Amino acid sequence: MPFVKYPRATEPLWHEWDRKAQKCGLRHTIYAVNGDQYTGEWLDNLKHGKGTQVWKRNRAIYLGDWKFGKRDGYGSYSILDPVTKQYKKVYTGWWKNNKKCGYGTTFYPGGERYEGEWSRGLRSGWGRMYYQDGSIYEGQWLEDRPSGQGMLRLPNENQYEGGWKDGKKHGPGKFFYLDKGQLFEGIWAEDIPKCGILIDFGRDKAPAPTQYPIPKV
């Protein structure tokens, strides 16, 4: 019986191309259709591990951890300064599901800075905020606003310690007028003192004390 030799079935060429296109492990720079580029590690065609993303639209750069295609872990986000043409950091810290989450530092325009905890991209938990006018708030935050217990120190060294709600003084608190040597202790509601007591406090060391001391009751 004669031996019949059949031609070997060849695999379509696109199968090989498709295998090569599957991104897993460390890869060179991958360019998206919109011009964005990513250099780093992949898993099942998703950014996963260490990597650097550059957005074409605003030339922003993220350098850090990724998890299943989203920023997750520790990383820094920087933008290009249009004047100096140098990159400046906007945020350095922890991420989860593409949003700031955990402890991190954000640098705002005008020199303002926040150091503290984040949740779902908002300041939440404990944190310290340095404002442009020189004021410093340190305490609890909720959904991007001071809420809970905190201290606000003003540029003239006067300070408030007490309760906050939605970014305003609210509840029991103390306001130290260190420039005048006085202390107000009472109850606040939406930044307005409702009731309390005003006494002399460190009057002998105050730079601009009142003309007469508060008489004792």
N, C-alpha and C positions, 0 to 999 in steps of 0.2 A: 504494500500500500504506500503510495507516494506521500511524502511529508509536505504538508501545505504550510507555508510560512505567511502568517498574516501580519500586516503592518502594525507596529505598536501605536496604540492610541496616544496622541500627544495632548498634553495639558494646555488649555488656552493660555496665551501669554499674559492675559490680564490677571490670572491667578497669582502669578509670580509678582507682578507689580503690586497687587493688593497686599501680599505678605510683606513686601518691603515698605509699604506705606503705613503698616501698623506700627504705631509709636509706643515703645515700651523700653524703659531703661534710659540711660543717658543719651541725648541726641544733640546734634548741632542745632544751629538756629533754624527755627521753623517760622515761616512768614505766612500770616493770615491774608485773606483776600483784601481786607480793608487796610493792610499795611502794618498792622501790629506784628510784633515779633517776640518769640519766646526761645530762650536757651536754657536747657536743663533736663530734668528727669521727667519721665512719663510712665503711666501705667494704664494699659487698656485704652490708649488714645486720649487719656486725660492727663493734664499736668499734675504730677504727683511726686513729692520729694522736694529737692532743692532746685530753684530756678529763678531766672530773671525775665521779667516781662517789660517790654517797652511799648507804650501806646503811641501810635503815629499822630493822633489828633492833637494831643497836648504835650507830647514828648515826655510824659511822666514815666517814672521807672519804679518798679517794685522788685525788691531783691529779698528772697527769703523762702519760707516753706509753703508748699502747696499740698492740698489733699483733694483728690478726685475733681480736679479742675478749678478749685477755688482756693483763695488765700486762706491758709489755716496753719497756725503755728506762730513762729517768730519771724518778723520781717520788717523792712523799712520801705517807706513810700516817699519818693522825692519828685519835685517838679523843677522845670527849667525856668530860671529867672530871665524874663525877657530883656532886662537891662544889662545885667552882667554876663548873661549867657552861661552862667554857672548853675550847677544843680544844687538845690538846697532841700534839706529834709523837711518833710511835713509831718510825718509820723514814724515813730520807731517803737515797736512793742509787739504785743500778741494779737493774733487774729483768730476768728472763728467764722466759718461759713461766709467768707469774703468781707466781714465787718470787724472793726476794732472790738476786741473782747479780751478782758484781763488787764494786766498792768501795761501802760504805755505812755509815751510822751508825744504831745502834739505841739507844733510850732505854728502860731497864727501870724497873719500879716500885722505889721506894726510892732513886732517884738513881744507879743503876748505868748504865754506858754502854759500848758497844763501838764501836770505830772500826776498820774493816778490810775484809777480803775475805770474800765469801760464795760459796757454791755450792749450788744447789738448796735454798735457804732455810736453810742451816746455815753457821755460821762455819767457813770453810775457807780456808787460805792464811795470809797475814800479817795480824796484828791486834793491837790494844791494848784491854784490858778494864780498866775502872775499877770496882772492887768497892765495896760499901756500907761495908765496914769501913775503907776507905782503901788497901787493897792495889791494886797495879797489875801486871797481867801483860802483857808485850809479847813477841811471838814468833809461832811457827807454830801453826796450828790444823788440826784434821781432824775433820769431822763434829761440830762444836760443842764439841770438847774440845781443850785444849792438847796438841799432839803434834808432836814434832820438837825444834827448838832454841828456847829461850825464857828470859826473865828474869822472876822474880817479886820485886817489892819490897814489903815489909811496912810497916805503919804506923810501926814503930819504926826504919825505914831498913835493917833487915837484909834481905838479898836472896840469891836463889838464881839461878845462871846455869848452864844445862846442858840435858840431855836430858829430854824429857817423853814420856809415852805414856798415852793415855786419861785425860788430866787429872791425872796423877800424875808426880812426879819419877821418872825412869827412865833409867839409863845414866850415863855420866860427867858429873859436875857439881861446882860449887863453891858452898858456902854461906858467905856473908860475915856473921859475927856482929859487925857494926860497933858494937853497944852494948857488947860485951865486948872488942873488939879481937882477934878470932880468926878464922881461916879454916879451914874443913874442905873438903878436896878428896878426892873418892873416887868410888865407884860406888854408884848408887841402884837400888832395885827396888821399884816400887809405893809410893813415898813413904818408903821405909825405907832409911837408909844402911847398906850391907852391909860395906864396907871402905873405908879411906882414911887420911888423915893430917891431924892437927889442929895448926896452928901459930899463933903470935902474928902479928897483922896489924893495924898501926895502933894498937897498944896505948896509945901515948902520947897519942892523941887520942880514945880511947874514953871515953864518958860514965860507964860503969860497968865498968871493967876487973876481971878476976879478981884475987884477992889476991896470987897469985904467978904470975910468968911461966912459960910451959911450958919445961922444961929442954931444952937441946939434946942430941941423941943423939950 
